[in-house]
Amino acid sequence: MHFLDQAKIYIRSGTGGPGAVSFRREKYIQYGGPNGGNGGKGGDIIFEAVPGLNTLIDFRYTQHFKAPRGGHGEGGDRTGAGGRDLVIKVPVGTQILADDDERTLLADLTKPGESLVFLPGGDGGRGNASYKSSTNRAPRQHGTGWPGEEMWVWLRLKLLADVGLVGMPNAGKSTFINQVSNAKAKVGAYAFTTTRPQLGVVSHKGREFVVADIPGLIEGAAEGAGVGDRFLGHIERCRVLLHLIDATGDDPAEAWRIVMDELSAYGGGLDEKPQIVVLNKADLLDEELMADIAEQLTEAGADDIRCISGATGAGVEDLLDAILPLLGEATTGGADGAFDEEDEGDDGATTWSPI
């Protein structure tokens, strides 16, 4: 399944149904009077966060969402049927932003099952029975129904993961996530083999947690260099950051500084999150040289430095042991979803879901 973390969609709630103009006409009943019922309320637009999704790709192909209008009022003081609500299911971690220059945040769905009535449907119009008064005994006016609301919005997905991997290109992040989880990230001997965020579920000592790998960062990423800062949003909600550094690089201490500067420039508190510095590719250097590089990192300001080999797995168990105390009790999870057709929910609402 292709990964997409931004999508623009059009949404419109239902218009209220018109009220009825009707008069009671029954044999042997005098002074029947008006009995036109009110129109039904239009359907609401509701967003619901569901587990099992981690992409907005289906919103690229389905971009217009319109809730049905309310039913007409009828004689006999019968109110029209309300329009069915349209429930749009999105991944957990989806933000809804206004389609303006600043992309104003309108809603943030961060919990499974969280729902929000985003655009309420229009109220139904009044039937002529509601206009009856002491001076207007046979009203013939009625309301046409209030219009629904409509707007274009942006959906932006920020993946929910427990641990986020950051580092320069070729730091070995993809190799590491393949080593510790069920992920099958692309690995290659060139920069930017990772072009989209990758999730993996790690099982360690009876605990499970989710690791997110994002494309490598280079100097100036916060200003748009390389893949830019677009994917940094996916680690904003991570509890712990693993900062992987290539021990065979020209200047590991400088690589650490560059990434830390980019995290600080991006903002969002990324540079303040609990962080473990991981000196990777220990299988290619001897212990004395690895210790010397770790000392250089300490002098540069790094702390809690671990030496591992993502390729052989050396040191990985100890690293996972160090991660567990930083995660707390609750963990997140997710899996890929698949497209399904519209279906009717238990409450009679129309549900649109890519699952």
C-alpha positions in Angstrom: 0.0 0.0 0.0 1.3 3.4 -0.9 1.9 5.9 1.9 0.3 9.3 1.8 0.3 11.7 4.7 -1.6 14.7 3.2 -4.9 14.9 1.3 -7.3 17.7 0.4 -11.0 16.8 0.4 -14.3 18.6 0.0 -17.1 18.0 2.6 -20.7 19.2 2.7 -23.3 18.5 5.3 -26.9 17.9 4.3 -29.5 20.6 3.7 -32.6 20.5 5.9 -35.8 19.3 4.3 -38.6 21.7 3.5 -41.7 22.0 5.6 -45.1 20.9 4.3 -48.2 23.0 3.6 -51.1 20.8 4.4 -54.6 21.1 5.9 -56.6 18.6 7.8 -59.5 17.3 5.8 -61.6 14.6 7.4 -65.3 13.8 7.1 -67.5 15.2 9.9 -64.5 17.1 11.3 -65.1 20.9 11.3 -62.3 23.5 11.4 -59.6 21.1 10.3 -56.8 23.7 10.3 -53.2 23.4 9.1 -51.2 20.2 9.8 -48.1 20.5 7.7 -45.1 18.9 9.5 -41.5 20.3 9.7 -38.8 19.1 7.3 -36.1 16.7 8.5 -32.6 17.7 9.6 -29.8 17.2 7.1 -27.0 14.7 7.7 -23.9 15.7 9.7 -20.3 15.2 8.5 -18.5 13.2 11.2 -14.9 12.2 11.4 -13.9 9.1 13.3 -10.4 7.9 14.1 -10.1 4.1 13.7 -7.2 1.7 14.3 -5.9 -0.3 11.4 -5.0 2.6 9.1 -1.7 4.4 8.6 -2.1 6.1 5.3 -4.5 8.6 3.6 -3.9 7.1 0.1 -7.6 6.4 -0.4 -8.5 10.0 0.0 -6.6 10.7 -3.2 -9.2 8.7 -5.2 -12.3 9.8 -3.2 -12.2 13.5 -2.5 -15.8 14.7 -2.3 -18.1 13.8 0.6 -21.7 15.0 0.8 -24.2 14.0 3.5 -27.8 13.5 2.3 -30.4 16.2 2.8 -33.4 15.9 5.2 -36.8 14.6 4.1 -39.8 16.7 3.3 -42.4 17.3 6.0 -45.8 15.7 5.4 -49.4 16.3 6.3 -50.8 15.0 9.6 -48.0 16.9 11.5 -45.4 14.4 10.3 -41.8 15.5 10.5 -39.6 14.6 7.5 -37.0 11.9 8.0 -33.5 13.2 9.0 -30.7 12.7 6.6 -28.2 10.0 7.5 -25.0 11.2 9.0 -21.9 10.6 6.9 -19.1 9.1 9.0 -15.6 9.5 7.4 -13.1 7.1 9.0 -9.5 8.3 9.2 -6.3 6.9 10.7 -5.5 7.7 14.3 -3.3 10.7 14.4 -5.1 12.6 11.6 -5.3 16.4 11.8 -7.9 18.4 10.0 -6.7 21.8 8.8 -8.5 24.7 7.1 -7.7 25.2 3.4 -6.1 28.6 3.9 -2.6 30.0 3.7 -1.7 29.1 7.3 -3.4 25.7 7.4 -5.2 26.5 10.6 -5.6 23.4 12.8 -9.3 22.7 13.3 -9.3 19.2 14.9 -6.8 16.6 16.0 -7.9 12.9 16.3 -5.4 11.1 18.5 -7.3 8.3 20.1 -8.9 5.2 18.6 -12.6 5.6 18.4 -12.5 9.4 18.9 -15.2 11.0 16.8 -16.1 14.6 16.0 -19.2 16.2 14.4 -17.3 18.5 12.1 -20.1 20.0 10.0 -23.7 19.8 11.4 -26.5 19.4 9.0 -29.0 22.1 8.3 -32.2 22.2 10.3 -35.5 21.3 8.6 -37.9 24.0 7.4 -41.0 24.8 9.4 -44.3 23.3 8.2 -47.4 25.5 8.0 -48.8 24.1 11.3 -46.0 25.9 13.2 -47.1 29.2 11.7 -50.7 29.0 13.1 -51.6 31.8 15.5 -54.7 33.5 16.8 -54.5 36.0 13.9 -53.3 33.5 11.3 -55.7 30.6 11.4 -54.9 29.1 7.9 -51.2 29.9 7.2 -49.8 28.8 3.8 -46.2 29.7 4.3 -43.5 27.2 5.1 -39.7 27.0 5.5 -37.5 25.6 2.8 -34.9 24.2 5.1 -31.6 25.6 6.2 -28.6 24.9 4.0 -25.8 22.6 5.2 -22.2 23.8 5.6 -19.4 23.1 3.1 -15.7 23.6 2.9 -12.4 22.2 1.6 -10.1 20.9 4.3 -6.7 19.3 4.4 -6.1 16.0 6.2 -2.6 15.6 7.6 -1.5 12.4 9.2 1.1 12.3 12.0 1.8 8.6 12.7 1.5 7.5 16.3 4.5 5.5 17.3 6.4 4.9 20.6 9.9 5.2 19.3 11.2 7.4 16.4 14.4 6.8 14.5 16.3 9.9 13.4 19.7 10.3 11.8 21.7 11.2 8.7 21.2 9.2 5.5 23.0 5.8 5.6 23.1 5.8 9.4 21.6 2.3 9.3 18.0 3.1 10.4 16.4 0.8 7.9 18.7 -2.1 8.8 18.0 -1.5 12.5 14.2 -1.5 12.1 14.4 -4.7 10.0 16.5 -6.3 12.7 14.2 -5.5 15.7 10.7 -5.6 14.1 8.5 -7.2 11.4 9.2 -4.3 9.0 10.7 -4.9 5.6 12.3 -1.6 4.9 14.4 -1.1 1.8 18.1 -1.2 2.4 20.8 0.0 0.0 24.3 1.3 -0.2 23.3 4.8 -1.1 21.6 7.8 0.5 17.8 8.2 0.9 16.9 4.5 0.5 14.0 5.4 2.8 11.6 7.8 1.0 8.6 7.4 3.2 8.0 6.7 6.9 8.1 3.1 7.8 6.5 1.4 10.9 7.5 -1.7 12.6 6.2 -3.5 15.7 8.8 -4.7 18.2 8.2 -7.5 20.6 10.6 -7.6 23.5 10.3 -9.3 26.9 6.5 -9.5 26.8 6.1 -5.9 25.6 5.2 -4.6 22.2 5.9 -1.1 20.9 5.9 0.6 17.6 9.0 2.1 15.9 8.8 4.7 13.2 11.6 5.2 10.7 11.7 8.4 8.7 13.9 9.5 5.7 17.4 10.7 6.6 18.0 14.3 7.6 20.7 16.5 6.1 21.8 20.0 7.0 19.1 22.5 6.2 16.3 20.0 6.3 14.2 22.3 8.5 14.3 24.8 5.6 13.5 22.2 3.0 16.8 20.6 2.0 16.7 17.0 1.0 13.3 15.6 1.8 12.8 18.7 4.0 10.9 18.7 7.3 7.7 17.1 5.9 8.3 13.8 7.6 9.5 15.2 11.0 5.9 15.6 12.0 5.6 11.8 12.2 7.9 11.7 15.2 6.3 14.6 17.1 4.2 12.2 19.1 7.0 9.6 19.8 7.9 9.1 23.4 11.5 8.3 22.7 14.0 9.1 19.9 16.8 6.8 18.8 19.4 8.9 17.2 21.4 6.6 15.0 24.9 7.6 13.9 27.2 5.9 11.4 30.4 5.1 13.3 32.2 4.7 10.0 31.4 8.2 8.9 33.9 11.0 8.4 32.8 12.9 11.5 30.2 11.2 13.8 30.2 14.1 16.2 29.4 16.6 13.4 26.7 14.3 12.2 25.1 14.3 15.7 25.3 18.1 15.8 23.7 18.5 12.4 20.7 16.3 13.3 20.3 18.0 16.7 20.3 21.4 15.0 17.6 20.3 12.6 15.4 18.9 15.4 15.8 22.2 17.3 15.0 24.3 14.2 11.9 22.2 13.4 10.5 22.9 16.9 7.6 20.9 18.3 9.8 19.9 21.3 11.7 17.3 19.3 15.0 18.3 20.7 13.6 17.9 24.2 12.3 14.3 24.0 14.1 11.5 25.8 16.8 10.4 23.4 19.3 7.5 23.2 22.3 8.1 20.9 23.1 4.9 19.0 26.5 4.5 17.5 25.8 2.0 14.7 27.9 -0.3 12.5 30.1 -1.6 15.4 30.9 -4.7 13.4 33.1 -2.7 11.1 35.3 -1.1 13.7 37.3 -2.5 16.7 36.2 -1.8 20.3 39.0 0.7 21.0 38.0 2.9 18.0 34.3 2.7 18.9 35.1 3.9 22.5 37.1 6.8 21.0 34.2 7.9 18.8 31.8 7.6 21.8 34.1 9.8 23.8 34.1 12.4 20.9 30.3 12.4 21.0 30.3 12.9 24.8 32.6 15.8 24.4 30.2 17.3 21.8 27.3 17.1 24.2 25.7 13.7 23.6 24.8 11.4 26.4 23.4 7.9 26.9 25.5 6.5 24.0 25.0 2.9 23.0 27.1 0.9 20.5 25.4 -1.6 18.3 25.5 -3.4 15.0 22.2 -3.3 13.2 23.5 -5.8 10.7 24.6 -8.5 13.2 22.4 -7.6 16.1 25.2 -7.0 18.5 24.2 -4.7 21.4 20.5 -4.6 20.2 19.1 -6.5 23.1 20.7 -4.2 25.6 19.4 -1.2 23.6 15.8 -2.6 23.7 16.2 -3.1 27.5 17.1 0.6 27.8 14.0 1.7 25.8 11.4 -0.2 27.8 11.6 2.0 31.0 11.2 5.1 28.9 7.9 4.0 27.3 5.7 3.8 30.4 2.6 1.6 30.5 0.4 2.2 27.4 1.7 1.6 23.9 0.3 2.2 20.5 -0.2 0.0 17.6 -1.5 -0.1 14.0 -1.6 -2.1 10.8 -2.3 -1.5 7.2 -5.9 -1.1 6.1 -7.6 -2.0 2.8 -10.3 -0.3 0.9 -13.9 -1.3 1.5 -17.2 0.0 0.1 -19.6 2.3 1.9 -21.6 0.5 4.6 -24.4 1.4 7.0 -23.4 1.8 10.6 -25.4 0.4 13.5 -26.9 3.8 14.2 -28.1 4.2 10.7 -25.3 6.6 9.6 -23.6 6.2 6.3 -20.0 5.2 6.9 -17.1 5.8 4.5 -14.0 3.9 5.4 -10.9 2.7 3.6 -10.7 -0.3 5.8 
